[in-house]
């Protein structure tokens, strides 16, 4: 029986585990890997303290920091299939049938970007194809870029990119946007944003790096030449294994400002929650908050 189990291996999870260990708690971290989505990033330029660091290097530093606390027991390479509270304790079960018990749990499993699944998307991932305008937009300053999507996330990305890029092609497979009218009006007022409606994305093209998006508009194929392609069609939170917790309409775990869920003793942090911004620094901060809240919860049990 552990004091706390942290599920996940990204910035939120590692931060939660470290803060819990520093509070003297008996901590177990269970994860598929260490680094999470941050570890799959190309060049990270918004991680405080590092002007520029690759995702692989960031993941290595997270692991190194984690291992600096020998009191944190780690189970890496494990896929979680069930987290449930029963009889006043939590049971965390892995795909291999392992079961771990604790008094409290912090879920920090993140989310994955929803992909358009066209030729070239996977090949040019981090080579021109990206899923975060806030993270990678500055890499394409004063260049032409394309944003693929038809709702608020695409409009947000296009608006941000319009401030720093030469031109933004906003590619929407529909004839209208599902996002907020006020946001749509803001984007429409930007002179360097060109809307491409009824456009089915067929492929992302290029050589060593991405150089264009092939689309079909009303039956006519054409290629939009851009070095940067921002895919913004939503994210998929990793939350399907958590039982009894309240989720929002997109299956994000609902939390309050203290990282608490509707289940006493179950906390959550980072991109798997309903936090509005999927950012590394936000996730790490929420991991800290969830850990401190969990410590107070465990103290109340005594």
Steps between C-alpha positions, in 0.01 A plus 500: 500500500660823380414849614457612143522364147574738213378373165686650202852596399483853360584835665182497712559148629872538569441831680222343709723206594794723598287735710337201671840349581622832637203491738614165631232292332544142382469549124455262208510634143350274233539598136550377147807723469652818640459816297145469374397714203774748593755229431368465145537869423761640267653825620347625827549873552241575772630282784617744765874492557583362157519731200478192279491128578395197298215279621740208544736710713209632708381144564852400604516787749159404643619143551829616653315724745258221586778251569665753733231399751564132586192501723285522186432146378448488122321252278591609145374324189157429646165568334224583749164335436308581818506746790220460750419580861362212701472449873667830579811425296605539139598212276710570190517211254731458200452320171731224624278435800709678763303668778616785722317647798510847652315748717499767228561523125606777264406444135735685264479296180475792260335496161594436141421726204227376272657424163362544151661172389613598151822409316791713618355591840701242691809533279522878554408503869742750660630569150245766417188329634405609850198497728569802721510856369598638839794262525631504143358815342818706557697246295307618194516875557474702176420184302184366337313235700181296479257424781269200460178497701144624522436613858634721778841335532573564131374858524714560810806361321435708188456818703824447691695407187364800309696725740837346416469324162498654156181319393265245655288263291210380715384168352151384595336188358158658567330806354489675839674511840351341810686741727392818675386784274706760687816296449412437137450874446841572654670255265305634203630849570861387454611597149760223479253216569349321200205267560487182294154344536366162388861385491574135560862450602645223282869500591789694645786522255871577516854364486708496817254750647135577431444745218129492426145377557309328225127567520191433294260794480163429341653215302807695386841402638765757577813535714549782748872565539592546867791381717280484812179298544306538825240228559231619743209258500494426872678277751424159647550484879627173649222450756301194392653282773383716795179378665253718687654835414300778341600588142406788273346454155844439351595241767736729688505447877317781676710661772479808718783750546659265756513203264220321686246280321156389614663190655663574840869414483512502120680796348593586142739736323609603154355438158269217609295754697264774388773762530463746209867509397707197404846635586802340666531771766127483576515121536801517733329764713185292525708198600638703789154619606355147485787367712455765769124436503558126528734556795231698682245228424728228641567712808123532555470119505733487798 
